[in-house]
Amino acid sequence: MEARDANLGKPERDAAVDDLIALVAGVDGLAQIQAKEDAGYFCEHMGRTLMRAEIADAEAAMLDAYRWQYIVSGVEEPRFRSLLGGLIDEEQGKRIFDALTPIMKPTLQRQTLPLI
């Protein structure tokens, strides 16, 4: 990997950063779709009628869980951060950070769902 890394210039690294951001955005888009579907199924089979706010909370909780599972846990892994940090410059790191910040912030503003 170091030999390949040494041959990459700034334009190639910028393109790779663009690709990484697009990949994460794609995974997040899938997580959003799946969270909405799974929350809908969960709410439909709860055994009681839920208020709109409760349905929104279920969707938010699912999205937070899927984002954590598929994106945040990997991005926060120290080995990944160390490796990535050694391959990009400060400006590229800021672009990645700016793209990830909204995804890494929980959408549900509390820890648990009092639905049952």
Secondary structure, 3 states (H helix, E strand, C coil): CHHHHHCCCHHHHHHHHHHHHHHHHHHHHHHHHHHHHHHHHHHHCCCCCCCHHHHHHHHHHHHHHHHHHHHHHHHCCHHHHHHHHCCCCHHHHHHHHHHHHHHHCCCCCCCCCCCC
